[in-house]
Amino acid sequence: MSTEKYVELENTYIGNIYHPLDVVIERAEGVWMYDVEGKRYLDCLSAYSAVSQGHCHPRLVNALVQQAQHVTLSSRAFRSDQLGPFSQQLCQMLGYDMMLPLNSGAEAVEAAVKLARKWGYEVKGVPDDQAEIIVCCGNFHGRTTTIISFSSEPKYRKHFGPLTPGFKFVTFGDMDALVDAVTPNTVAFLVEPIQGENGINVPPDGYLKFAETLCRREKMLLIADEIQVGLGRTGKMLASQHDNVRPDIVVLGKALSGGLYPVSAILADRPVMGLFNPGDHGSTFGGNPLGSAVAREALNVLVDEKLVENSALQGKRLMERLRRLESPYVKEVRGRGLLVGLEVTHEAGGARRFCEALAERGVLCKETHGTVIRFAPPLVVTSEQIDWLAEQVEAVFTQIEAQDQAQPMGMEQAIA
């Protein structure tokens, strides 16, 4: 079938909750994706950082196939020979006592919220149903009803109420606002070490360390949502490590399975995670043998292929190249590792037109927050591929600038 037919099918039969580029992917390998017309693209989204190990990594595919031939799902009503080793590997790699296996990132955030509230009632002594969790304006933690209740984005909340209470907003990066928001009923501060969906916003130096110190002083938990920024994406195994911060609860997902299978988790030490009892939470698929086997190999690949180190190296190279762009349409380039945002000026007419033009040149990326082009290629990307990517970006900015400069002249001629 043609691209147009596939697009028509999706538009006809799928709920309209996304605005994708009209590129229909048929297969992918490493950093490359191929559409149904045979065109090749450099993937600069990595499925929102899920495909950090590269598309269809042979080791992950082999782990998936091998495990699928043994057992895929037992539910947590029974034990499996994959979940225990997976939990041990993840906890030892990141230095936590315990983990809770789940499926999606949003599900993991929900579990972290429940755990923080239970800790607040049973350990801190907050009165029942009075727990407060501080969150940041511009956050993105998922789209469940409770999670949108602590989103500051109106379109995520409109007509989905009544919303879940118990959350207070502060400005991301504002230390004074964070201090002022704390009350005796505050049980946690939930934060993205770098805000991804809000435009690749990096907090001021010392902000996360300040938050950690405040949480210790005020007896509240620090929860780091590392779903998009964790597991090597920013050039450290966890983005929190850039500030030498050790959160009380870490939320992981996406790259935890290299994009082959939905796997997420929360990690904490025993005094916190040990508060969960049978019946407090559950998941039919969470921790299933298939997902556990894939996740184990995904973690191995991150270490064996030194992908965290490559992210730091190639991310620095990409930002240096993008910051050399001489264009009136470039407002700022920011990020860490291979999570880079290029914000365009108001005069540029939005980021999407640049993403569409890049797709024409074989680069797939996606706009975020309207004015930011997000670049997040798989962590297996090479220096040569980064240089080629930068060349395409430079060409697109030159092309669009020329088009915009010519357009007013064309309109005047048409009127004359």
C-alpha positions in Angstrom: 0.0 0.0 0.0 1.0 3.6 -0.5 1.9 6.1 2.2 -1.4 7.9 1.6 -3.4 4.7 2.1 -1.8 3.9 5.4 -2.4 7.5 6.6 -6.0 7.2 5.5 -6.5 4.0 7.5 -5.0 5.6 10.7 -7.1 8.7 10.3 -10.2 6.6 9.8 -9.9 4.0 12.5 -7.7 5.5 15.3 -8.7 8.0 17.9 -7.3 11.3 17.1 -4.9 11.9 20.0 -1.6 12.4 18.0 -0.4 14.7 15.2 2.3 12.5 13.6 4.4 13.3 10.6 3.1 11.5 7.6 6.0 9.1 7.4 4.9 5.4 7.5 7.7 3.3 8.9 8.1 -0.3 7.7 11.4 -1.4 9.3 14.3 -0.1 11.3 17.8 -1.0 12.3 20.3 0.8 14.6 19.8 4.5 14.0 18.0 4.2 10.7 14.3 3.8 9.9 12.8 3.0 6.5 9.4 3.9 5.2 7.0 2.0 2.9 8.4 3.8 -0.1 11.9 2.7 0.7 13.3 6.0 1.9 15.8 5.9 4.8 15.7 8.3 7.8 18.0 9.0 10.7 15.8 8.5 13.8 16.3 11.6 16.0 13.4 10.8 18.4 14.2 7.2 19.5 10.5 6.7 20.3 10.8 9.4 22.9 14.1 7.9 24.2 12.8 4.3 24.4 15.1 3.0 21.6 18.3 4.1 23.2 20.1 0.8 22.3 19.1 1.3 18.7 16.3 -0.3 16.6 16.0 -4.1 16.7 19.4 -4.6 18.4 20.3 -8.2 17.6 21.0 -9.0 21.3 17.6 -7.7 22.4 15.8 -9.4 19.6 17.6 -12.7 20.4 16.6 -12.3 24.1 13.0 -11.7 23.1 12.8 -14.7 20.8 14.6 -17.1 23.2 12.4 -16.2 26.1 9.2 -16.2 24.0 9.9 -19.8 23.2 10.0 -20.7 26.9 7.3 -18.6 28.7 6.0 -15.1 28.2 3.6 -14.5 31.0 2.9 -16.1 34.4 1.4 -13.1 36.2 2.7 -12.3 39.7 0.6 -15.1 41.1 3.6 -17.2 40.4 7.4 -16.6 40.3 9.6 -16.8 37.2 13.3 -17.4 36.6 13.7 -14.0 35.0 12.2 -11.5 37.4 14.5 -12.2 40.3 17.7 -11.8 38.3 16.3 -8.7 36.6 15.4 -7.0 39.9 18.9 -7.8 41.3 20.7 -6.5 38.2 18.7 -3.3 38.1 19.0 -2.6 41.9 22.7 -3.3 42.0 23.4 -1.2 38.9 21.7 1.8 40.3 22.4 1.3 44.0 19.0 0.7 45.5 17.6 -2.0 47.8 14.4 -2.8 46.0 12.4 -2.3 42.8 8.8 -2.7 41.7 8.4 -3.9 38.1 5.6 -2.3 36.0 4.8 -1.7 32.3 4.4 1.9 31.3 6.0 5.1 32.5 2.7 6.5 33.6 1.9 3.4 35.6 5.3 3.7 37.3 4.6 7.4 38.2 1.2 6.4 39.7 3.0 3.7 41.8 5.5 6.3 43.0 2.7 8.6 44.0 1.0 5.9 46.0 4.2 4.8 47.7 5.0 8.4 48.6 1.6 9.0 50.1 1.7 5.7 52.1 5.2 6.7 53.4 3.7 10.1 54.4 0.9 8.5 56.4 2.8 5.6 58.0 6.3 7.1 58.5 6.0 10.9 58.6 2.6 10.9 60.3 0.6 13.1 58.0 -3.1 13.0 58.8 -5.1 10.7 56.6 -6.0 12.1 53.2 -4.0 15.3 53.7 -0.8 14.3 51.9 0.7 16.9 49.5 3.1 16.3 46.7 5.0 19.2 45.1 5.3 19.2 41.3 6.8 21.6 38.8 4.9 23.7 36.3 5.6 22.5 32.8 6.0 18.9 33.9 5.1 15.9 31.9 4.7 12.6 33.8 2.0 10.8 31.8 -1.7 11.1 30.9 -3.7 9.1 33.4 -6.4 10.9 35.3 -4.3 11.4 38.5 -1.2 12.5 36.5 -3.0 15.1 34.4 -4.3 16.4 37.8 -0.8 17.6 38.5 -0.1 18.9 35.0 0.0 22.7 34.5 -1.0 22.3 30.8 -4.7 23.3 30.4 -5.3 21.1 27.3 -4.2 18.0 29.2 -6.8 18.7 31.9 -9.8 20.3 30.1 -13.0 18.2 30.3 -11.3 15.3 32.1 -12.3 16.3 35.6 -13.0 15.9 38.4 -9.3 15.9 39.0 -7.3 14.3 41.8 -6.4 16.6 44.7 -3.2 16.7 46.7 -0.7 18.5 44.5 1.0 21.9 44.6 2.8 23.6 41.7 6.1 25.4 41.8 8.2 27.0 39.0 10.8 24.6 37.7 14.2 25.7 38.8 13.0 28.2 41.4 14.6 27.3 44.7 12.7 29.9 46.8 9.3 28.8 45.4 10.2 25.2 46.4 10.9 26.3 50.0 7.7 28.3 50.2 5.6 25.4 49.0 6.6 23.0 51.8 4.1 22.4 54.6 3.9 19.8 57.4 1.8 17.7 55.1 4.3 17.7 52.2 5.4 14.1 51.6 7.4 14.4 48.4 8.8 16.5 45.6 8.3 14.9 42.2 10.6 16.3 39.5 12.1 15.6 36.1 15.9 16.2 36.3 15.4 17.7 32.8 12.0 18.6 31.5 11.7 16.8 28.2 8.2 17.5 26.8 8.3 21.1 28.0 11.2 21.9 25.7 14.3 20.2 27.0 14.6 22.5 30.0 17.7 22.1 32.1 17.5 23.4 35.7 20.0 25.8 37.1 23.2 24.4 38.5 22.6 23.2 42.1 18.8 23.0 41.8 18.5 19.3 42.2 21.1 19.2 45.0 19.2 22.0 46.8 16.0 20.0 46.4 17.6 16.9 47.9 18.9 18.9 50.9 15.5 20.4 51.4 13.8 17.0 51.3 16.2 15.6 53.9 15.6 18.7 56.2 11.9 18.7 55.9 11.4 14.9 56.0 10.0 14.5 52.5 10.8 12.2 49.7 12.6 13.2 46.5 11.1 11.4 43.5 13.0 11.7 40.2 11.1 10.9 37.0 13.9 9.5 34.9 11.6 7.8 32.4 12.8 9.8 29.5 16.2 11.1 30.7 17.5 8.1 32.6 19.6 5.1 31.5 22.3 7.0 29.6 20.2 9.5 27.7 22.0 12.5 29.2 25.5 11.1 29.4 25.1 9.6 32.9 23.3 6.4 33.9 20.8 8.6 35.7 20.3 12.3 34.9 20.2 13.0 38.7 23.9 11.9 38.8 24.9 15.1 37.1 24.2 16.9 40.4 25.4 14.0 42.6 21.9 13.5 43.8 20.4 10.2 45.0 16.6 10.4 44.9 14.5 8.4 47.4 12.4 7.0 44.5 13.6 6.7 40.9 11.0 6.2 38.1 12.3 4.4 35.0 10.7 3.2 31.7 11.3 3.6 28.0 14.9 2.5 27.4 14.6 -0.1 30.2 13.6 -2.5 27.5 15.3 -0.9 24.5 12.0 -0.3 22.9 11.2 -4.0 22.3 8.6 -4.4 25.0 6.8 -2.2 27.6 8.8 -2.3 30.8 9.0 0.2 33.6 10.0 0.2 37.3 10.4 2.3 40.4 13.4 1.9 42.7 13.7 2.8 46.4 15.5 1.5 49.5 13.8 -1.0 51.8 12.5 1.6 54.4 10.4 3.1 51.6 9.6 0.3 49.2 9.1 -2.1 52.1 5.9 -0.3 53.0 4.1 -1.9 50.1 2.2 -5.0 51.1 0.3 -7.7 49.0 -2.8 -6.0 47.6 -1.4 -2.5 47.8 -0.5 -2.5 44.1 -0.5 -5.0 41.2 -0.1 -5.6 37.5 -0.9 -8.6 35.4 2.0 -8.0 33.0 4.4 -6.2 35.4 7.6 -8.1 35.8 6.5 -10.8 33.3 9.3 -13.2 32.1 9.4 -11.9 28.5 9.8 -8.2 29.6 12.3 -9.2 32.3 14.5 -11.1 29.9 14.5 -8.2 27.4 15.2 -5.7 30.1 18.2 -7.7 31.5 19.8 -7.7 28.0 18.9 -4.0 27.5 20.9 -3.2 30.6 23.8 -5.4 29.5 23.9 -3.6 26.2 24.1 -0.2 27.8 27.1 -1.3 29.8 28.9 -3.6 27.3 28.7 -1.1 24.4 29.5 1.9 26.6 26.4 3.7 25.4 26.3 6.1 28.4 29.8 7.3 27.5 28.9 7.6 23.9 25.9 9.6 24.7 28.1 12.1 26.6 30.6 12.3 23.7 28.1 12.5 20.8 25.8 14.8 22.7 28.6 17.3 23.2 29.5 17.0 19.5 25.9 17.6 18.4 25.4 20.7 20.7 28.6 22.2 19.5 27.6 21.8 15.9 24.1 23.2 16.5 25.4 26.2 18.5 27.5 27.1 15.4 24.3 27.7 13.4 24.2 31.3 12.3 20.5 31.9 11.8 18.1 34.6 13.0 15.6 31.7 13.7 17.8 30.0 16.4 16.9 31.2 19.9 18.8 28.7 22.0 20.4 25.2 21.9 20.2 23.4 25.2 20.3 19.9 26.7 22.6 17.2 28.1 24.0 14.1 26.4 21.8 13.0 23.5 18.8 15.0 24.6 19.1 18.3 22.8 16.5 21.0 22.2 16.9 23.7 19.5 14.4 26.5 20.3 13.4 28.6 17.4 12.4 32.3 17.6 8.9 33.6 17.3 9.6 34.8 13.8 10.5 31.2 12.7 6.8 30.3 12.6 7.0 27.2 14.9 9.2 24.2 15.1 7.0 21.8 13.1 7.8 23.3 9.7 11.5 22.6 10.5 10.7 19.0 11.4 8.7 18.5 8.2 11.6 19.9 6.2 14.1 17.7 8.0 11.9 14.7 7.2 12.2 15.6 3.5 16.0 15.4 3.9 16.0 12.0 5.8 15.9 13.2 9.4 13.0 12.2 11.7 12.5 14.4 14.7 9.5 15.9 16.5 8.6 19.4 17.7 7.8 19.8 21.4 6.2 22.7 23.2 5.6 24.3 19.8 8.9 26.1 19.4 11.5 23.4 20.2 13.0 20.8 17.9 14.0 17.8 19.9 17.0 15.8 18.9 17.4 12.4 20.7 19.0 9.8 18.4 19.7 6.3 19.7 22.8 6.2 21.9 24.6 4.0 19.3 24.9 7.0 16.9 28.4 7.7 15.6 30.3 10.9 15.1 29.9 10.6 11.3 26.1 10.3 11.7 26.1 13.3 14.1 28.0 15.4 11.5 25.6 14.4 8.8 22.7 15.3 11.0 24.1 18.7 11.7 24.6 19.3 8.0 20.9 18.6 7.3 19.9 20.9 10.1 22.1 23.7 8.7 20.6 23.1 5.2 17.0 23.2 6.4 17.5 26.5 8.3 19.2 28.0 5.2 16.3 26.7 3.0 13.5 28.0 5.2 15.2 31.4 5.7 15.5 31.8 1.9 11.8 30.8 1.4 10.7 33.3 4.0 12.8 36.1 2.5 11.4 35.4 -0.9 7.8 35.1 0.1 7.1 38.8 0.8 8.5 39.7 -2.6 6.3 37.2 -4.3 3.2 38.5 -2.5 4.0 42.1 -3.6 4.5 41.0 -7.2 1.2 39.1 -7.1 -0.6 42.2 -5.8 1.0 44.4 -8.5 
